């Protein structure tokens, strides 16, 4: 059986990669992918703690399904906003999309 610490280390690594993607990238699509990685790290943590602490209850699995739904909605709305901004400004660089009107 895999110990809990391995899951937590794996989840922390994925979260750090996602955080680096959000903070270091200029491309809006890459920032969105970083946010998705961070949500996946949260799901791994939640399932790992559920498996090791309360394997009989299904609360954590319900939360993971909700996180999947939020991640899917975030990705679809985020991509729609990025496509709209690209059509208007012909760029997906986040620093160039700071003005709301224009």
Secondary structure by P-SEA (a helix, b strand, c coil): cccaaaaaaaaaaaaaaaaaaacccccaaaaaaaaaaaaaaaaaaaaaaaaacccccaaaaaaaaaaaaaaaaaaaaaaaaaaaaaaacccccccccccccc
